[in-house]
Amino acid sequence: MSRRSTRRLVREGEFVAEVDVELVEAEGAWTPYLSLEDAYKLDDVRDALRAGDIDRASQMAIRVYRLTPVRG
């Protein structure tokens, strides 16, 4: 079994958060997959963004962005 670090984007409404996670690769399994802890972290970031709690999302994420339309 091996692990490699990567980043996942979590989008909720007008916000996007960049979150560091580890992908687990194992022989004979459906790989790569997230650990349960990382899956919960992504859910927590999504919940914080949904609630508009940018400070809490920023504590768990590398960066948080606000999306603005280029054309409307």
N, CA, C and O atoms as CSV, one atom per row, in Angstrom:
chain,resi,resn,atom,element,x,y,z
A,1,MET,N,N,0.852,-1.169,0.000
A,1,MET,CA,C,0.000,0.000,0.000
A,1,MET,C,C,0.901,1.236,0.000
A,1,MET,O,O,1.893,1.298,0.726
A,2,SER,N,N,0.539,2.204,-0.819
A,2,SER,CA,C,1.301,3.457,-0.860
A,2,SER,C,C,0.330,4.631,-0.778
A,2,SER,O,O,-0.862,4.503,-1.056
A,3,ARG,N,N,0.877,5.767,-0.390
A,3,ARG,CA,C,0.076,6.987,-0.266
A,3,ARG,C,C,0.757,8.100,-1.034
A,3,ARG,O,O,1.984,8.183,-1.082
A,4,ARG,N,N,-0.051,8.949,-1.630
A,4,ARG,CA,C,0.516,10.118,-2.287
A,4,ARG,C,C,-0.377,11.316,-2.014
A,4,ARG,O,O,-1.604,11.216,-2.000
A,5,SER,N,N,0.272,12.443,-1.798
A,5,SER,CA,C,-0.454,13.681,-1.492
A,5,SER,C,C,-0.959,14.323,-2.774
A,5,SER,O,O,-0.306,14.277,-3.817
A,6,THR,N,N,-2.128,14.916,-2.670
A,6,THR,CA,C,-2.719,15.639,-3.778
A,6,THR,C,C,-3.658,16.694,-3.223
A,6,THR,O,O,-3.878,16.754,-2.013
A,7,ARG,N,N,-4.203,17.508,-4.075
A,7,ARG,CA,C,-5.171,18.520,-3.655
A,7,ARG,C,C,-6.491,18.280,-4.363
A,7,ARG,O,O,-6.532,17.901,-5.534
A,8,ARG,N,N,-7.550,18.505,-3.640
A,8,ARG,CA,C,-8.886,18.396,-4.197
A,8,ARG,C,C,-9.579,19.743,-4.057
A,8,ARG,O,O,-9.363,20.470,-3.087
A,9,LEU,N,N,-10.410,20.063,-5.033
A,9,LEU,CA,C,-11.194,21.288,-4.993
A,9,LEU,C,C,-12.597,20.954,-4.505
A,9,LEU,O,O,-13.217,19.990,-4.955
A,10,VAL,N,N,-13.084,21.768,-3.579
A,10,VAL,CA,C,-14.433,21.621,-3.057
A,10,VAL,C,C,-15.183,22.894,-3.429
A,10,VAL,O,O,-14.812,23.986,-2.999
A,11,ARG,N,N,-16.227,22.754,-4.222
A,11,ARG,CA,C,-17.002,23.926,-4.646
A,11,ARG,C,C,-18.354,23.904,-3.975
A,11,ARG,O,O,-19.046,22.886,-3.954
A,12,GLU,N,N,-18.713,25.043,-3.430
A,12,GLU,CA,C,-20.035,25.198,-2.826
A,12,GLU,C,C,-20.483,26.628,-3.069
A,12,GLU,O,O,-19.913,27.570,-2.517
A,13,GLY,N,N,-21.505,26.787,-3.896
A,13,GLY,CA,C,-21.999,28.117,-4.210
A,13,GLY,C,C,-20.940,28.942,-4.922
A,13,GLY,O,O,-20.390,28.520,-5.939
A,14,GLU,N,N,-20.660,30.115,-4.384
A,14,GLU,CA,C,-19.685,31.003,-5.009
A,14,GLU,C,C,-18.264,30.796,-4.481
A,14,GLU,O,O,-17.366,31.567,-4.822
A,15,PHE,N,N,-18.046,29.773,-3.656
A,15,PHE,CA,C,-16.737,29.528,-3.057
A,15,PHE,C,C,-16.127,28.217,-3.535
A,15,PHE,O,O,-16.831,27.251,-3.828
A,16,VAL,N,N,-14.791,28.213,-3.605
A,16,VAL,CA,C,-14.032,26.996,-3.907
A,16,VAL,C,C,-12.893,26.928,-2.905
A,16,VAL,O,O,-12.219,27.930,-2.661
A,17,ALA,N,N,-12.671,25.754,-2.320
A,17,ALA,CA,C,-11.570,25.559,-1.378
A,17,ALA,C,C,-10.625,24.505,-1.929
A,17,ALA,O,O,-11.052,23.500,-2.497
A,18,GLU,N,N,-9.341,24.751,-1.752
A,18,GLU,CA,C,-8.282,23.802,-2.121
A,18,GLU,C,C,-7.893,23.051,-0.856
A,18,GLU,O,O,-7.467,23.666,0.121
A,19,VAL,N,N,-8.034,21.732,-0.862
A,19,VAL,CA,C,-7.804,20.930,0.336
A,19,VAL,C,C,-6.751,19.866,0.052
A,19,VAL,O,O,-6.842,19.151,-0.946
A,20,ASP,N,N,-5.750,19.760,0.930
A,20,ASP,CA,C,-4.741,18.703,0.822
A,20,ASP,C,C,-5.312,17.395,1.347
A,20,ASP,O,O,-5.870,17.352,2.444
A,21,VAL,N,N,-5.176,16.333,0.571
A,21,VAL,CA,C,-5.598,14.993,0.974
A,21,VAL,C,C,-4.541,13.993,0.521
A,21,VAL,O,O,-3.672,14.310,-0.290
A,22,GLU,N,N,-4.631,12.786,1.056
A,22,GLU,CA,C,-3.752,11.703,0.620
A,22,GLU,C,C,-4.583,10.638,-0.073
A,22,GLU,O,O,-5.624,10.215,0.428
A,23,LEU,N,N,-4.106,10.215,-1.229
A,23,LEU,CA,C,-4.737,9.110,-1.947
A,23,LEU,C,C,-4.018,7.827,-1.571
A,23,LEU,O,O,-2.789,7.773,-1.562
A,24,VAL,N,N,-4.777,6.811,-1.266
A,24,VAL,CA,C,-4.231,5.517,-0.887
A,24,VAL,C,C,-4.325,4.590,-2.090
A,24,VAL,O,O,-5.386,4.446,-2.698
A,25,GLU,N,N,-3.207,3.967,-2.423
A,25,GLU,CA,C,-3.177,3.007,-3.522
A,25,GLU,C,C,-2.779,1.655,-2.962
A,25,GLU,O,O,-1.720,1.512,-2.351
A,26,ALA,N,N,-3.632,0.667,-3.172
A,26,ALA,CA,C,-3.381,-0.675,-2.663
A,26,ALA,C,C,-3.623,-1.677,-3.786
A,26,ALA,O,O,-4.468,-1.465,-4.656
A,27,GLU,N,N,-2.882,-2.750,-3.751
A,27,GLU,CA,C,-3.036,-3.785,-4.756
A,27,GLU,C,C,-4.307,-4.585,-4.485
A,27,GLU,O,O,-4.590,-4.958,-3.347
A,28,GLY,N,N,-5.058,-4.839,-5.535
A,28,GLY,CA,C,-6.251,-5.663,-5.393
A,28,GLY,C,C,-7.476,-4.906,-4.903
A,28,GLY,O,O,-8.513,-5.519,-4.650
A,29,ALA,N,N,-7.380,-3.604,-4.764
A,29,ALA,CA,C,-8.524,-2.824,-4.309
A,29,ALA,C,C,-8.869,-1.780,-5.362
A,29,ALA,O,O,-8.127,-1.572,-6.322
A,30,TRP,N,N,-9.996,-1.138,-5.165
A,30,TRP,CA,C,-10.353,-0.045,-6.059
A,30,TRP,C,C,-9.497,1.145,-5.657
A,30,TRP,O,O,-9.723,1.750,-4.609
A,31,THR,N,N,-8.549,1.471,-6.456
A,31,THR,CA,C,-7.616,2.529,-6.086
A,31,THR,C,C,-7.555,3.592,-7.157
A,31,THR,O,O,-7.938,3.314,-8.293
A,32,PRO,N,N,-7.109,4.761,-6.869
A,32,PRO,CA,C,-6.805,5.260,-5.526
A,32,PRO,C,C,-8.079,5.665,-4.802
A,32,PRO,O,O,-9.108,5.924,-5.427
A,33,TYR,N,N,-8.000,5.718,-3.487
A,33,TYR,CA,C,-9.156,6.137,-2.693
A,33,TYR,C,C,-8.699,7.009,-1.534
A,33,TYR,O,O,-7.525,7.012,-1.166
A,34,LEU,N,N,-9.635,7.743,-0.970
A,34,LEU,CA,C,-9.364,8.614,0.166
A,34,LEU,C,C,-9.511,7.849,1.464
A,34,LEU,O,O,-10.307,6.913,1.554
A,35,SER,N,N,-8.750,8.241,2.465
A,35,SER,CA,C,-8.977,7.694,3.796
A,35,SER,C,C,-10.295,8.258,4.315
A,35,SER,O,O,-10.774,9.277,3.818
A,36,LEU,N,N,-10.869,7.616,5.290
A,36,LEU,CA,C,-12.122,8.079,5.882
A,36,LEU,C,C,-11.935,9.463,6.497
A,36,LEU,O,O,-12.825,10.309,6.408
A,37,GLU,N,N,-10.782,9.696,7.117
A,37,GLU,CA,C,-10.474,10.988,7.727
A,37,GLU,C,C,-10.467,12.113,6.677
A,37,GLU,O,O,-11.030,13.183,6.908
A,38,ASP,N,N,-9.830,11.863,5.530
A,38,ASP,CA,C,-9.792,12.870,4.469
A,38,ASP,C,C,-11.169,13.095,3.855
A,38,ASP,O,O,-11.507,14.223,3.494
A,39,ALA,N,N,-11.955,12.049,3.733
A,39,ALA,CA,C,-13.317,12.199,3.207
A,39,ALA,C,C,-14.145,13.076,4.139
A,39,ALA,O,O,-14.902,13.931,3.679
A,40,TYR,N,N,-14.005,12.869,5.455
A,40,TYR,CA,C,-14.704,13.709,6.426
A,40,TYR,C,C,-14.202,15.150,6.364
A,40,TYR,O,O,-14.985,16.087,6.525
A,41,LYS,N,N,-12.900,15.334,6.132
A,41,LYS,CA,C,-12.347,16.684,6.027
A,41,LYS,C,C,-12.973,17.426,4.844
A,41,LYS,O,O,-13.339,18.595,4.967
A,42,LEU,N,N,-13.097,16.750,3.699
A,42,LEU,CA,C,-13.743,17.370,2.537
A,42,LEU,C,C,-15.195,17.726,2.841
A,42,LEU,O,O,-15.668,18.792,2.447
A,43,ASP,N,N,-15.904,16.838,3.541
A,43,ASP,CA,C,-17.287,17.121,3.925
A,43,ASP,C,C,-17.376,18.312,4.876
A,43,ASP,O,O,-18.275,19.145,4.751
A,44,ASP,N,N,-16.439,18.393,5.833
A,44,ASP,CA,C,-16.437,19.504,6.788
A,44,ASP,C,C,-16.178,20.833,6.089
A,44,ASP,O,O,-16.809,21.839,6.412
A,45,VAL,N,N,-15.253,20.840,5.132
A,45,VAL,CA,C,-14.976,22.063,4.372
A,45,VAL,C,C,-16.211,22.462,3.576
A,45,VAL,O,O,-16.573,23.638,3.542
A,46,ARG,N,N,-16.856,21.500,2.939
A,46,ARG,CA,C,-18.074,21.781,2.159
A,46,ARG,C,C,-19.169,22.339,3.061
A,46,ARG,O,O,-19.849,23.295,2.686
A,47,ASP,N,N,-19.346,21.760,4.232
A,47,ASP,CA,C,-20.361,22.255,5.169
A,47,ASP,C,C,-20.062,23.686,5.614
A,47,ASP,O,O,-20.972,24.509,5.715
A,48,ALA,N,N,-18.793,23.980,5.879
A,48,ALA,CA,C,-18.406,25.333,6.295
A,48,ALA,C,C,-18.676,26.335,5.178
A,48,ALA,O,O,-19.189,27.424,5.432
A,49,LEU,N,N,-18.334,25.973,3.946
A,49,LEU,CA,C,-18.597,26.863,2.818
A,49,LEU,C,C,-20.090,27.081,2.633
A,49,LEU,O,O,-20.537,28.198,2.371
A,50,ARG,N,N,-20.851,26.016,2.769
A,50,ARG,CA,C,-22.308,26.103,2.602
A,50,ARG,C,C,-22.915,27.040,3.649
A,50,ARG,O,O,-23.866,27.768,3.367
A,51,ALA,N,N,-22.348,27.012,4.867
A,51,ALA,CA,C,-22.845,27.861,5.950
A,51,ALA,C,C,-22.299,29.285,5.864
A,51,ALA,O,O,-22.706,30.153,6.636
A,52,GLY,N,N,-21.376,29.529,4.926
A,52,GLY,CA,C,-20.783,30.848,4.790
A,52,GLY,C,C,-19.701,31.128,5.821
A,52,GLY,O,O,-19.297,32.278,5.997
A,53,ASP,N,N,-19.224,30.084,6.511
A,53,ASP,CA,C,-18.191,30.219,7.543
A,53,ASP,C,C,-16.812,30.079,6.890
A,53,ASP,O,O,-16.186,29.021,6.951
A,54,ILE,N,N,-16.360,31.153,6.276
A,54,ILE,CA,C,-15.103,31.136,5.529
A,54,ILE,C,C,-13.905,30.947,6.458
A,54,ILE,O,O,-12.923,30.308,6.080
A,55,ASP,N,N,-13.980,31.499,7.673
A,55,ASP,CA,C,-12.881,31.330,8.629
A,55,ASP,C,C,-12.657,29.860,8.966
A,55,ASP,O,O,-11.518,29.393,8.995
A,56,ARG,N,N,-13.743,29.133,9.222
A,56,ARG,CA,C,-13.618,27.703,9.555
A,56,ARG,C,C,-13.116,26.909,8.351
A,56,ARG,O,O,-12.279,26.018,8.499
A,57,ALA,N,N,-13.624,27.228,7.165
A,57,ALA,CA,C,-13.167,26.541,5.950
A,57,ALA,C,C,-11.690,26.814,5.711
A,57,ALA,O,O,-10.957,25.921,5.287
A,58,SER,N,N,-11.245,28.040,5.977
A,58,SER,CA,C,-9.845,28.412,5.775
A,58,SER,C,C,-8.904,27.679,6.715
A,58,SER,O,O,-7.739,27.469,6.378
A,59,GLN,N,N,-9.382,27.289,7.877
A,59,GLN,CA,C,-8.557,26.536,8.826
A,59,GLN,C,C,-8.273,25.121,8.330
A,59,GLN,O,O,-7.236,24.546,8.661
A,60,MET,N,N,-9.177,24.559,7.545
A,60,MET,CA,C,-9.017,23.190,7.062
A,60,MET,C,C,-8.466,23.118,5.649
A,60,MET,O,O,-7.978,22.070,5.226
A,61,ALA,N,N,-8.540,24.225,4.911
A,61,ALA,CA,C,-8.140,24.247,3.507
A,61,ALA,C,C,-6.845,25.037,3.334
A,61,ALA,O,O,-6.463,25.831,4.194
A,62,ILE,N,N,-6.185,24.800,2.209
A,62,ILE,CA,C,-4.989,25.557,1.862
A,62,ILE,C,C,-5.375,26.975,1.454
A,62,ILE,O,O,-4.788,27.951,1.922
A,63,ARG,N,N,-6.366,27.073,0.577
A,63,ARG,CA,C,-6.857,28.361,0.089
A,63,ARG,C,C,-8.363,28.277,-0.117
A,63,ARG,O,O,-8.917,27.212,-0.387
A,64,VAL,N,N,-9.010,29.437,0.019
A,64,VAL,CA,C,-10.431,29.537,-0.283
A,64,VAL,C,C,-10.591,30.686,-1.268
A,64,VAL,O,O,-10.055,31.774,-1.059
A,65,TYR,N,N,-11.324,30.438,-2.330
A,65,TYR,CA,C,-11.537,31.421,-3.389
A,65,TYR,C,C,-13.019,31.778,-3.473
A,65,TYR,O,O,-13.891,30.962,-3.173
A,66,ARG,N,N,-13.277,33.006,-3.884
A,66,ARG,CA,C,-14.641,33.420,-4.222
A,66,ARG,C,C,-14.700,33.499,-5.749
A,66,ARG,O,O,-13.874,34.164,-6.374
A,67,LEU,N,N,-15.661,32.831,-6.329
A,67,LEU,CA,C,-15.817,32.837,-7.787
A,67,LEU,C,C,-16.615,34.051,-8.214
A,67,LEU,O,O,-17.636,34.383,-7.612
A,68,THR,N,N,-16.142,34.708,-9.255
A,68,THR,CA,C,-16.885,35.838,-9.830
A,68,THR,C,C,-17.063,35.588,-11.316
A,68,THR,O,O,-16.110,35.206,-11.997
A,69,PRO,N,N,-18.250,35.793,-11.822
A,69,PRO,CA,C,-18.477,35.567,-13.237
A,69,PRO,C,C,-17.722,36.592,-14.091
A,69,PRO,O,O,-17.629,37.767,-13.734
A,70,VAL,N,N,-17.194,36.135,-15.203
A,70,VAL,CA,C,-16.499,37.020,-16.131
A,70,VAL,C,C,-17.519,37.754,-16.987
A,70,VAL,O,O,-17.390,38.954,-17.227
A,71,ARG,N,N,-18.523,37.036,-17.441
A,71,ARG,CA,C,-19.610,37.627,-18.212
A,71,ARG,C,C,-20.924,37.266,-17.556
A,71,ARG,O,O,-21.063,36.183,-16.988
A,72,GLY,N,N,-21.862,38.144,-17.630
A,72,GLY,CA,C,-23.113,37.870,-16.955
A,72,GLY,C,C,-24.283,38.204,-17.687
A,72,GLY,O,O,-25.395,38.008,-17.197
